[in-house]
């Protein structure tokens, strides 16, 4: 039971930071696009 619970929790723990990282990258890309459009 504990092993199964850990295996279920691990993916969510890995995905959450990834989501934040991708969001940060998306914001960076959007900023770069806005700067390019201004120029």
C-alpha positions, 0 to 999 in steps of 0.5 A: 500500500505504501509503495503504491501510494509513493508511486502515485505521489511521485509523478505529481511531485515531479509534474508540479515543478515541471509545470512551474518551469514550463510556465516560467519558460512560456512567460520568458518566450512571451516577453521575448516575442513582445520585445521583437514586436516592439522592434 
